[in-house]
């Protein structure tokens, strides 16, 4: 058996060993709890990062769809503008042809007026009788020329545009 004096020493050593074991378990528990808390924080950060990435992906998808719609509208507008350009080109060609026809008519009218003036100069006797009527016709011709000159000017302006 163990002498009675050694029992308190053995008991003290056992208590110290148990206290050491308890401290070791306590420090290990604290370290494990710290690791658990850190892993929870990491998990939360990863979830937040994933949610942010998903949100950015949704925003990018909406931006891409908006850009696609914008590109489609730009293409439609370009096609419409091209169609209008072709139509305006055709109108310009028609206006140019009308202007040329009007210039030809003006030349024909000028020649006709010259011929009429020559005929009137030869017919002095009828001039006295038809003086009032000739003045009226001449006024109408001048008004027509003025309108024609204005129409030519407008056609030229339209052609210059």
C-alpha positions in Angstrom: 0.0 0.0 0.0 0.9 3.6 -0.3 2.1 5.4 2.7 -0.4 8.0 4.0 2.0 10.8 3.6 2.3 10.2 -0.1 -1.4 10.3 -0.7 -1.8 14.1 -0.4 1.1 14.6 -2.7 -0.3 12.1 -5.3 -3.7 13.7 -4.8 -2.1 17.2 -5.5 -0.3 15.8 -8.6 -3.6 14.3 -9.8 -5.4 17.6 -9.2 -2.7 19.5 -11.1 -2.9 16.9 -13.9 -6.7 17.2 -14.0 -6.5 21.1 -13.9 -4.0 20.9 -16.8 -6.3 18.6 -18.7 -9.2 20.9 -18.1 -7.2 24.0 -19.2 -6.1 22.1 -22.3 -9.7 21.2 -23.1 -10.8 24.8 -22.4 -8.1 26.3 -24.7 -8.9 23.7 -27.4 -12.7 24.5 -27.1 -11.9 28.3 -27.4 -9.7 27.6 -30.5 -12.5 25.4 -32.0 -15.1 28.1 -31.3 -12.9 30.8 -32.9 -12.4 28.5 -35.9 -16.2 28.0 -36.0 -16.9 31.7 -35.8 -14.3 32.4 -38.5 -15.8 29.8 -40.8 -19.3 31.3 -40.2 -18.0 34.7 -41.1 -16.3 33.3 -44.2 -19.6 31.6 -45.2 -21.5 34.8 -44.7 -18.9 36.7 -46.8 -19.1 34.1 -49.5 -22.9 34.2 -49.6 -22.8 38.0 -49.8 -20.2 37.9 -52.6 -22.3 35.3 -54.4 -25.4 37.5 -54.1 -23.4 40.5 -55.3 -22.2 38.5 -58.3 -25.7 37.3 -59.1 -27.0 40.9 -58.8 -24.2 42.1 -61.1 -25.0 39.3 -63.5 -28.7 40.4 -63.6 -27.7 44.0 -64.1 -25.3 43.0 -66.9 -28.0 40.9 -68.5 -30.5 43.8 -68.4 -27.8 46.1 -69.8 -27.1 43.6 -72.6 -30.8 43.3 -73.4 -31.1 47.1 -73.4 -28.1 47.4 -75.7 -29.6 44.8 -78.0 -32.9 46.8 -78.1 -31.0 50.0 -78.7 -29.0 48.4 -81.6 -32.2 47.1 -83.1 -33.8 50.5 -82.9 -30.7 52.1 -84.4 -30.7 49.6 -87.2 -34.4 50.2 -87.9 -33.8 54.0 -87.8 -30.9 53.6 -90.2 -33.0 51.5 -92.6 -35.8 54.1 -92.4 -33.3 56.9 -93.0 -31.9 55.0 -96.0 -35.4 54.5 -97.4 -36.2 58.2 -96.9 -32.9 59.1 -98.6 -33.8 57.0 -101.6 -37.2 58.6 -101.7 -35.8 62.1 -101.4 -33.3 61.3 -104.1 -36.1 60.2 -106.4 -38.0 63.4 -105.5 -34.9 65.5 -106.2 -34.5 63.7 -109.6 -38.2 64.4 -110.3 -37.7 68.1 -109.2 -34.6 68.4 -111.4 -36.5 67.0 -114.4 -39.4 69.3 -113.7 -37.0 72.3 -113.5 -35.4 71.3 -116.8 -38.9 70.9 -118.4 -39.8 74.3 -117.0 -36.6 75.9 -118.4 -37.4 74.3 -121.8 -40.9 75.7 -121.6 -39.5 79.1 -120.7 -37.2 79.0 -123.7 -40.1 77.9 -125.9 -42.3 80.7 -124.5 -39.5 83.2 -125.0 -39.2 82.1 -128.6 -43.0 82.3 -129.0 -43.0 85.8 -127.4 -40.3 86.9 -129.8 -42.2 85.5 -132.8 -45.3 87.2 -131.6 -43.5 90.5 -131.1 -42.2 90.3 -134.7 -45.7 89.5 -136.0 -47.1 92.4 -134.0 -44.5 94.7 -135.4 -45.5 93.8 -138.9 -49.1 94.3 -138.1 -49.2 97.9 -137.1 -52.7 98.4 -138.3 -54.1 95.7 -136.0 -52.0 97.0 -133.2 -54.0 100.1 -132.9 -57.2 98.1 -132.6 -55.9 95.5 -130.3 -53.7 97.8 -128.1 -55.8 97.4 -125.0 -56.1 93.7 -125.5 -52.3 93.3 -126.1 -51.5 95.2 -122.9 -53.8 92.9 -120.9 -52.1 89.8 -122.5 -48.7 91.3 -121.9 -49.5 91.9 -118.2 -50.7 88.3 -117.9 -47.5 87.1 -119.6 -45.4 89.1 -117.2 -47.3 87.8 -114.2 -46.8 84.2 -115.6 -43.1 84.9 -116.1 -42.9 86.2 -112.6 -44.6 83.1 -111.2 -42.5 81.0 -113.4 -39.3 82.7 -112.2 -40.5 82.3 -108.6 -41.2 78.6 -109.3 -37.8 78.2 -110.9 -36.2 80.0 -107.9 -38.0 77.7 -105.5 -37.1 74.6 -107.6 -33.5 75.7 -107.5 -33.7 76.2 -103.8 -35.2 72.8 -103.4 -32.5 71.4 -105.7 -29.8 73.1 -103.6 -31.1 71.4 -100.5 
